[in-house]
Amino acid sequence: MRTSLNNIKEVDDHLLNQSAPQDALLFEVKLIIDPELKYTVMWHKQTLSIVNQYGRNNLRAMIENVHQQLFTQPEHQTFRQKILRLFYKR
């Protein structure tokens, strides 16, 4: 399995569409020639997906925590009232 930092960067750039056109074409050729690279790309893609999902879940939890603090703690009542006024129909 390819694990050098250069190879990881090359796979990242390919998956994130950040390669220059000539580098992207060369990488596509490498994928055809090297079955191990194809396997590496598959696992790297899954890893990126898991990291992405973790980031979304973590962000969602942080937002929920802020929401709970702002809308349940008495010291934020004035702020809460200002926000709610924005959504009331006049």
Secondary structure, DSSP 8 states (H G I E B T S, - for coil): ----HHHHHHHHHHHTT-S-HHHHHHHHHHHHH-HHHHHHHHHHHHHHHHHHHHHHHHHHHHHHHHHHHHHHSGGGHHHHHHHHHHHS--
